Amino acid sequence: MKNLCMAHRGWSGAAPENTLAAIGLALDHPDVDAIEIDVQLSRDGVPVVIHDSTLDRTTNGSGLVMTHTYDELRRLDAGSWFAPKYAAERIPSLEEILVICRGKKRLNIELKQAANRYVGLEEAVVSQIRRRCMQEQVIVTSFDQESVRRVKSLAPEITVGPIVYGLPVFLHEQLSALQAGVLSLSYPYLSKALAEEVLESGVELIAWTIDDPEHMKQIASLHEGIQICTNHPDRWLQLVAGEA
């Protein structure tokens, strides 16, 4: 199995998701190829790394991310929910993540945009990527196809693509219209024929989010070009080691 491994929200099976701890674990392992993170916008326009639109599940705060300033978000405990030893973890800024990842691992930056909820999110993220000269090291993805389109318009040099749950009838037409260089697809909808079609068209293919080792093996067997996105990179790496 030669498929690349992508750590979902960092190594989120071993440390609190989207924190420096989880991202650091993925960065430090030589066989983790890429890291996926989620980005939203604080009330004062700072791109921050957190999955949910609300703070309640992964911090000791409450309410919407977008109604809090960056300073307010930074005061929250983003690790205790996972384990007491992570009480010092905070919500990182995108800039922090770019700084520690530059030149090391590829980043899949998922924009948690929906109906332009975060005005200026795409512009802020593109600005951060360009400031660090990381256009070749990142991909930008989103469920919101207008957000994908906007990033490509702002930065044609950045690889972008949609995140898809299901199997749209006009998938290839959508990819073409978005000038997509990557497709992130929910893994139960993948087939050998689809994987071959997508990859042979020059579009990268990410299968998310696979945590069961048997499912990992099934998806990897479809095509070695499929990237395995998982909360548990250790499970994938154990499978690969078992084949060696």
C-alpha positions as CSV (number, residue, x, y, z in Angstrom):
1,M,0.0,0.0,0.0
2,K,1.7,3.2,-1.2
3,N,-1.2,5.6,-0.5
4,L,-0.4,8.8,1.2
5,C,-1.6,9.4,4.7
6,M,-3.3,12.6,5.8
7,A,-3.9,13.3,9.5
8,H,-7.4,14.6,9.9
9,R,-7.5,17.7,12.2
10,G,-4.0,16.8,13.0
11,W,-3.4,13.5,14.8
12,S,-6.8,13.9,16.4
13,G,-7.1,10.3,17.6
14,A,-4.1,10.9,20.0
15,A,-4.5,14.6,20.9
16,P,-7.3,17.3,20.8
17,E,-8.3,18.0,17.2
18,N,-7.0,21.1,15.5
19,T,-4.6,22.0,18.3
20,L,-0.8,22.5,18.2
21,A,-0.5,19.2,20.1
22,A,-2.4,17.2,17.4
23,I,-0.7,19.0,14.5
24,G,2.7,18.5,16.2
25,L,2.3,14.8,16.5
26,A,1.5,14.6,12.7
27,L,4.4,16.9,11.9
28,D,6.9,14.8,13.9
29,H,6.0,11.5,12.2
30,P,8.0,10.9,9.0
31,D,5.3,8.7,7.4
32,V,2.5,11.1,7.8
33,D,2.4,13.0,4.5
34,A,-0.2,15.7,5.0
35,I,-2.3,17.4,7.6
36,E,-5.9,18.5,7.3
37,I,-7.2,21.5,9.4
38,D,-10.4,23.5,9.6
39,V,-10.4,27.3,9.4
40,Q,-13.0,29.9,10.4
41,L,-12.9,33.6,11.1
42,S,-12.9,35.4,14.4
43,R,-15.1,38.5,14.9
44,D,-12.1,40.7,14.2
45,G,-11.1,38.9,11.0
46,V,-8.4,36.5,12.2
47,P,-8.4,33.0,10.6
48,V,-8.5,30.5,13.4
49,V,-8.2,26.7,13.4
50,I,-11.4,25.0,14.8
51,H,-13.9,22.7,13.3
52,D,-17.3,23.5,14.8
53,S,-19.1,26.8,14.3
54,T,-19.6,26.8,18.0
55,L,-17.2,26.6,20.9
56,D,-19.1,24.2,23.1
57,R,-17.8,20.8,22.1
58,T,-14.0,21.4,22.0
59,T,-13.4,24.3,24.4
60,N,-14.6,25.5,27.7
61,G,-16.3,28.4,26.0
62,S,-19.8,28.7,24.4
63,G,-21.5,30.4,21.6
64,L,-20.4,31.0,18.0
65,V,-16.8,31.3,17.0
66,M,-17.6,34.3,14.8
67,T,-19.0,36.4,17.7
68,H,-15.6,36.2,19.6
69,T,-12.5,38.2,19.0
70,Y,-9.2,36.4,18.5
71,D,-8.0,37.5,22.0
72,E,-11.2,36.0,23.5
73,L,-10.8,32.8,21.6
74,R,-7.1,32.5,22.7
75,R,-8.2,32.6,26.4
76,L,-10.2,29.4,26.0
77,D,-9.1,25.9,27.0
78,A,-9.2,23.8,23.9
79,G,-7.7,20.6,25.3
80,S,-9.2,19.5,28.6
81,W,-12.2,18.0,26.9
82,F,-9.9,15.4,25.4
83,A,-7.7,14.8,28.4
84,P,-6.6,16.8,31.5
85,K,-3.0,16.9,30.3
86,Y,-4.0,19.0,27.4
87,A,-5.5,21.9,29.4
88,A,-2.9,24.3,28.1
89,E,-3.9,23.9,24.5
90,R,-5.5,26.9,22.8
91,I,-7.3,27.5,19.5
92,P,-4.4,28.2,17.1
93,S,-4.4,30.9,14.4
94,L,-3.9,29.8,10.8
95,E,-0.7,31.8,10.9
96,E,0.7,29.7,13.7
97,I,0.0,26.5,11.8
98,L,1.6,27.8,8.6
99,V,4.7,28.9,10.5
100,I,5.3,25.5,12.1
101,C,4.4,23.5,8.9
102,R,6.3,25.6,6.3
103,G,8.6,23.3,4.4
104,K,7.6,20.2,6.3
105,K,4.2,18.8,5.5
106,R,1.5,19.5,3.0
107,L,-1.6,21.2,4.4
108,N,-5.2,20.7,3.5
109,I,-7.0,23.9,4.6
110,E,-10.7,23.3,4.9
111,L,-12.7,26.5,4.9
112,K,-15.8,26.2,7.1
113,Q,-17.7,28.6,4.9
114,A,-21.4,28.4,4.4
115,A,-23.5,30.9,2.4
116,N,-20.8,33.6,2.9
117,R,-21.2,33.4,6.7
118,Y,-17.6,34.5,7.1
119,V,-17.2,37.6,4.9
120,G,-13.5,37.9,3.9
121,L,-12.5,34.4,4.9
122,E,-11.1,33.5,1.5
123,E,-9.2,36.8,1.2
124,A,-7.7,36.4,4.7
125,V,-6.6,32.8,4.1
126,V,-5.0,33.5,0.7
127,S,-3.2,36.5,2.2
128,Q,-1.7,34.3,4.9
129,I,-0.7,31.6,2.5
130,R,1.0,34.1,0.2
131,R,2.7,35.9,3.0
132,R,4.5,32.6,3.9
133,C,5.1,31.7,0.2
134,M,3.3,28.4,0.8
135,Q,1.1,28.3,-2.4
136,E,2.8,25.1,-3.5
137,Q,2.5,23.5,-0.1
138,V,-1.2,23.9,0.6
139,I,-4.5,22.9,-0.9
140,V,-7.7,24.7,0.0
141,T,-11.0,22.7,0.1
142,S,-14.6,23.4,1.2
143,F,-18.1,22.0,1.1
144,D,-19.1,25.5,-0.1
145,Q,-18.3,25.5,-3.8
146,E,-18.6,29.2,-4.1
147,S,-15.8,29.5,-1.5
148,V,-13.7,27.2,-3.6
149,R,-14.4,29.3,-6.7
150,R,-13.5,32.5,-4.8
151,V,-10.1,31.1,-3.7
152,K,-9.3,30.0,-7.2
153,S,-10.2,33.5,-8.5
154,L,-8.1,35.2,-5.9
155,A,-5.1,32.8,-6.3
156,P,-5.0,30.8,-9.5
157,E,-1.7,29.3,-8.3
158,I,-3.3,27.5,-5.3
159,T,-4.7,24.0,-5.7
160,V,-8.4,24.0,-4.7
161,G,-11.3,21.5,-4.7
162,P,-14.7,20.6,-3.3
163,I,-15.4,18.4,-0.4
164,V,-18.3,16.0,-1.4
165,Y,-20.5,13.8,0.6
166,G,-22.4,11.5,-1.8
167,L,-22.0,11.1,-5.5
168,P,-23.3,14.0,-7.6
169,V,-24.5,13.1,-11.1
170,F,-22.4,15.8,-12.7
171,L,-19.3,15.4,-10.5
172,H,-16.8,15.8,-13.4
173,E,-18.5,18.9,-14.7
174,Q,-18.4,20.4,-11.2
175,L,-14.7,19.7,-10.9
176,S,-14.1,21.3,-14.3
177,A,-16.2,24.4,-13.5
178,L,-14.3,24.9,-10.3
179,Q,-10.9,24.4,-11.9
180,A,-10.4,21.8,-9.2
181,G,-7.0,20.1,-8.7
182,V,-8.3,18.0,-5.9
183,L,-11.5,16.2,-4.8
184,S,-12.1,15.3,-1.2
185,L,-14.8,12.6,-1.2
186,S,-16.5,10.7,1.6
187,Y,-15.0,7.2,1.3
188,P,-18.1,5.0,1.1
189,Y,-18.9,6.6,-2.3
190,L,-15.6,5.6,-3.9
191,S,-15.3,2.9,-6.5
192,K,-12.3,1.7,-8.5
193,A,-13.8,3.2,-11.7
194,L,-14.4,6.6,-10.1
195,A,-10.9,6.7,-8.6
196,E,-9.4,5.9,-11.9
197,E,-11.4,8.5,-13.7
198,V,-10.6,11.2,-11.2
199,L,-6.9,10.5,-10.9
200,E,-6.4,10.0,-14.7
201,S,-7.9,13.4,-15.3
202,G,-5.1,14.9,-13.2
203,V,-7.2,15.6,-10.1
204,E,-5.9,14.5,-6.7
205,L,-8.3,12.3,-4.7
206,I,-8.7,12.3,-0.9
207,A,-10.9,9.7,0.9
208,W,-12.3,10.9,4.2
209,T,-12.5,10.1,7.0
210,I,-11.4,6.4,7.4
211,D,-10.7,5.1,10.9
212,D,-11.5,1.4,10.5
213,P,-8.4,-0.6,9.3
214,E,-10.5,-2.9,7.1
215,H,-12.1,0.1,5.4
216,M,-8.6,1.6,4.9
217,K,-7.5,-1.6,3.2
218,Q,-10.5,-1.7,1.0
219,I,-10.1,1.9,-0.2
220,A,-6.3,1.6,-0.7
221,S,-6.9,-1.5,-2.9
222,L,-9.0,0.6,-5.3
223,H,-6.0,2.8,-6.3
224,E,-2.7,3.7,-4.8
225,G,-3.2,7.3,-5.7
226,I,-6.1,7.7,-3.2
227,Q,-4.9,9.7,-0.1
228,I,-6.1,8.2,3.2
229,C,-7.5,10.9,5.5
230,T,-7.8,9.5,9.0
231,N,-8.1,10.6,12.7
232,H,-5.8,7.6,13.5
233,P,-2.7,7.6,11.3
234,D,-1.2,4.9,13.6
235,R,-3.8,2.4,12.3
236,W,-2.9,3.1,8.7
237,L,0.8,2.9,9.5
238,Q,0.4,-0.4,11.2
239,L,-1.3,-1.8,8.1
240,V,1.5,-0.5,5.9
241,A,4.1,-2.0,8.3
242,G,2.3,-5.3,8.2
243,E,2.7,-5.5,4.5
244,A,6.4,-4.7,4.5
